[in-house]
């Protein structure tokens, strides 16, 4: 049975950050990196741009084979894990092969979830989670004029924008009352919705898909409102769930995802997990939650790798803070931390909760100029920041939140000039 000192399952941001952390300390220990894809590692965030043609699918990779060879990594493509035996320290792959490990990282990501819609499984439809999904959608768009995007989370909105840019007539259906419900409040979403409407994208908000059927060569979608929409193509982006089916017989504690501690250790000896597949401690409370963001996946992967290799510089995970940056039709936006009351949005993930009664908001909302800024404070500390078309730096706001900086003596200054004051604070902290 082939063996590896370090076995990493999953080659996106969490897996690669773990790999880098391991190789900084251990340049000789054997590493095997396994991916379900038939390609080199890539970021799922690039996929909508592959569909539109803005990104060359041959030039999107996070690592090339030369980099893998330089790190002395055995890289296995087109393989998935079917079972994990924590007692024998081995995994079985879809090819039937088994591999043994000394230390295992599970970074298997998430899988699209289809809504319970009559006829959907029988009708051609698309999801967008892998490079193969993107290439299939790109091919399917040939000679197509209309597309229905179901779900207005980040994946759905990015896809809708990129489809519109190549001349497709796009309609969005979202079950909740506004777009991007996990990331923006109603006012913020209204500005984003207006930008999409200005580009001719139609929206049906607060609606769900009830049935899909074939009609005159097109797909006829019936909404719960009774309205019908005819479309050449249907893209479903209603959410994802952690990919944990292969753990059904493993002695690893799971809930919605794999449960981990502040070093990304699972309940099984010698097994770590990171990225979209995990439930990790939150930043604002001790509850373990899903937090499927790229920055969090990278941090979790780095921490897992450092712990696997025994790096003395490791600092335990401080907890997940929701952070998403979003660019759309020339506009720029981001949301960080506690923005609004907890809500389960179109991607099925629960955003940070506003459970404390003593939150204070400072808002600057200007629909005419398409600008919005919201700062949320608790006990003179910044706990949330939202921006659309302002000069706020998401990195600075994130650090002010993460470092729990007490703003008591300069709160008024921070409210009036958050960007400048935040940079001054960071300069002092980093010194």
N, C-alpha and C positions, 0 to 999 in steps of 0.2 A: 504494500500500500504506500503510495507516495506520501511524503510528509513535509510539513513546513513549520518553522519556528513561529512565524506570524502568518496567519491566514486571514485575508481580508475579503469579505463578500460584499461587492458593490464598489463601483469605480467612479462615482460622481464626487462631489465636493467633500463629503465626510470621509469617504474611503481614501481619497488622495491626500487630504490633510493629515490623516493618520499615518499614511505611508511616509510622508515627508518628515513627520515628527519621529518616527521610528528610525529612519535612516540618518537623522542628525546624530543619534546616539549609538546606533548599532549598524555599522556598514557591512557586516559580514553575515549576520543571521539570515537564514533563508526566508524569503517573503514570497507568498503566492497571492496574487490579486485576481479575483474572479468577477466577471460581469456577464449579465444575461444578454447583453447586446453583442452583435457581430462586428462591432466597431471599436475604435479607440475611445477613451473616456471623453465625455462632453457634458455640458451643462444643460439641463432641461429648459432653462430660461431662454435658450437660443432658438428653440424649436419653431415658434411662430414666424421667425424671420427666415428660417429654412423653407417654410411653406410659401411665403411670399416671394422668395427668391432674393431677398436682401442679404442673406447669408449663404455662402457656398458650403454645401454639406461636406466638401472635402477639406474645408479650412476652419472647422469649428472646434477642433479637438483640444482638450486641456493638456494632454500629453501626447507626444508621438512615440513611435516604437524606439527611437534612439534614446529618448529620455528614460523609457522603461529599462532598456538595456544598461544604461548608465547607472541606474539604481539597483541593478542586478535583481530584477523582479521577474518571476515567472508569471506571465499574464495569460489567463485563460479566457477566451471570448466565447460567447454563445452558450454559456453554462448557467444553470440555476441550481440552487440547493433544494433538495427535496426533503431531507431529514437531517437533524443534528442530534448526535449522540454525545451528550456532555460527560457521561461516565467513561466512554471509550476515547473521548477527545477526538472525534472524527465526524465528518460530514459526508453525506452521499449526494452525488450530483445527478442531474437529469440524464446524463450519458450513461449512468450506471456505475461510474467510477466512484471510489471512496478515497478521501484524503484525511490524513491525521494531522493534528495541529498541537502545538504547545499553547499558543494564545490565539484566540479567535475574535475578530471584530465583525459584527453583523451591521452592515450599512446598506440594507436591501431596499431602502426607499419606500415608496408608496405606489398603490395601484388604483387606476380609475374605478369609480363606483357608478354603475348605471342606475338611474331612477326606475321605479316600478311603473313602466308605461306599457300599455297594451300594444303589442305589435312591434315594439322597438327591437327586440332580439331577432325578429324575423326579417327586419328591414335593414338594408345597408346603412351603416352609420359609422362615424369616426370618433376617436378619442385622440388626445395629444399628450402623450407622456414619454414616448421614446422616439429616437431618430427614425426608426422604422415606421412609427405612426405618422411622423411628419412627411416622410417620403410618399407613403400611401395617400395621404391627403393631398399632397402636391400633385400627384398623378391624377387623382380623382377630380381635381378642379379643372382639368382640361375640358374645354367646351361647356363648362358650367357657368351659369349667370347669377344664380341665387343660392344663398346659404343661410341656414338657420343655426345659430349658436345657442345652445341650451346651457345656461349658467353664466353669471356675470361676475365670477371671481377673477383673479389675475389671469389665469389661463384663458378663460373665455374672452375677456376683454382684449388681451393681447392678440388673440387669434382673430377676433372681429375686426380690429384695426388693420391688421395686416391683410386680411381678405379684402377689406374695403379699398386698400391702397392699390390692389391689383385689378380693381374694377368690378369686384363681385358685389351684388346687391345683398346686404347683410341685414338680418333681423335677429335681435337678441331676446331670449325669453328668460326671465329670472323670477324665482319663486318669492323672493323677499321684495320689499317696497322700493329698494334702491340698489344700484350697482355697487360692487366691491363692499358688501356689507361687513366683511371681517376687518376692513382696514380704514374706512372713512365713515364719518357720521353723515347725517342727512344733508347738511349744507355742503359739505365737501363733495358728496356724491352728485349733488345737483349741478355743480360746475362741470364735473366729468361727463355727466349725461348730456349736458348742453353741447359740449365739444363734440360728442359722438353724433348727436342729432344734427349739428351743423354740417357734418360730413355725409349726411343722408342715411345714417344707420338708424333703423327703426327699433324701438324697444317696447316690449310688453312686460311691465314690472308688476310684481304681485300675482303672477300667473304661473301655472305649471302645465306641463305637457301631459295630456290625458291619453292620446292614442296616435299611432303612426300607421299609415296605410299607403299603398300604391294607388296613384290616380293619374291616368293619361301620361305615363312615363315619369311623373314627378312623385315626390313624397308629400302626402297631405297630412299635416300635423293638426290635431284638434287640441285646443287648450281647454282648461277647466272652465273657462268663461263661456265656452261654446263656440268661440271664434276659430276659424280654420286658416292655416297658412300653407301655401303651396311652395315647395322648395326643391331645388335640384340636389341638395346635399344637406345632411344633418351632422353637426359636430356637437358631441355631448361633453360638457365640461362642468358637470354638477358636483364634482368632489372626488377626493381620493381617500384611501384608507391605508394604514401601514401594511406592508407586505410581510405577514407573519404566519401564513398558512403552513409553511414548512416546519413550524415549531409545535404543531399539534401534539406530538409525542415527546417533545423535549422537556427536560426538567429546567425550564426557564420561565420565570414569572412574567405574565403578560396581562394587560388590561385592554385598552384600545390599541396600545402599542407595547413594545418591550419596555418594562420598567427598569430604570437605571438610577444610580446614585450620582453624587456630584463629581465622580471620577469616571462616569459612563460605564461602571461595572454593572453587570446583570446579577441575578440571583445565583447564577451558576459559576463555579470556579473556572477561571481561565477564559471567560467569555465577556466581551464588552459589546456595546451597541451605540450607534450614533446616527444622527440625521433624521429624516422624515419617519423612520421606523420606530422612534423611541417616544416614550413619555418620561420626561425629565423634570426635575424640580423647577418650579416657577420662580421668578425674581421677586414678585410682590407678595407671595405667600409660599407656603411649603407644599402646596398641592402639585402633584405631578400631572403634566399636561402635554399635549401635542403642540409643537411650535415649528411648523414646516417652513422655515425661511432659510435662504442661502447662508446668511451670516451665522445663524445658529448651527447649521449643519457643519460649517467649516470649523467653528469653535469646538463643537462637540467632538469632531473627528480628531482635531489637534490634541485635545485633552485625553481622549482615549488612547491615541498613539503614544503620548508621553507616559501615560500610566502603564501601558503594556511593556514599554521599554525601561521603566523605572527611572525616568528623568527627574532629578531632584529639583528642577526648576518649575515643576508642575504646580499650578495654582488651581484649586478645585473650581468647578463650574459654579458661577454665581447665580444661575437661574435664567430661564428663558425670558427674554423681552421681545415682544412682537415688534419687528422692524421691517418695513417694506418700502422700497423706493419704486416709483412708477412714472414712466414717461409715456405720454400719449399725444399724438398729433401736434408735436412741438411744445407741449406743456410739460411741466415737471411737478411731481408731487411725492410726498412721503408721509408715513404715519409711524409713530413709535410709542410703545407703552400704553398707558391707560388713556384711551381716547373717548370711549363711550361705554355704556352698560353692556354686560356680557350678552352675546348673541351668537347663535350658531348659524353661520352663513352658508353660501352656496357650495363651498368646498368642504363643509362638514367639520371644520375646525373651530374650536371655541377660542375667541380672542381673550385678551387679558381682561379681568373682571374689575369693574368699579364697584367695590363692595363697601368702601368706607364712606361715611356721610360727610367728611370734612374736606372733600376735594374742592378746589377753587380753579375757575377757568378765566383766562384772558383771551378774548377773541377779537380778531380784525377780519371782518367778512365784507368783501367788496365784489359782488356779482358783476358789476359793470366792467370792472377791470380784470375779472376772472382770477382774483387773488383771495386767498383765505389763509389765515394763520391762527392756530389755537395752541395755547400753552396750558397745561394742567399741572396744578401744584397740590402737594399734600404736606402739611407741617413744614412749610417753607422750603420744600424740595421739589424739583421738577420730576414729575412722574409720567408725563405724556407730552408729545408734540406732534402737531399736524401742520402740513404746509402744502399749499398749491400756489405755484408761481411766486414764491417769496424768495428772499436771499438766505433763508436759514440753511445751515449745513447739517444734514442728517447725522454725519459722523460726530460732530461736536455735541448736538443735542443728545445723541445716544450716550456719549461718555458722561455728560452732566447727570443723566439719569442713572447710569450704571454705577457711577462713583458716589451716588447719594450725597451730592454736594449741598451743604447747608447754605441757602441763599438769603438768610434772614437779614443780613446787613446790607445786601445789595439787590434785593428782590425788585424794587421799583426800577432800578437801573436795568436789571435783566429784562423786565417786561417791556421797557421802552426801547432797549437796544439788545435783543437777545443774542444776535449773531456776534456782535463785537464783544459783549460781556462774556459770552460763552467761550470765545477764543482766549480772552484774558485769563479766565478761570483755568482753562486747559493748560495754558503756558505755565501758570503757577504750579498746577498739579504735576505736570510732566517734569518739572525741574526737581 
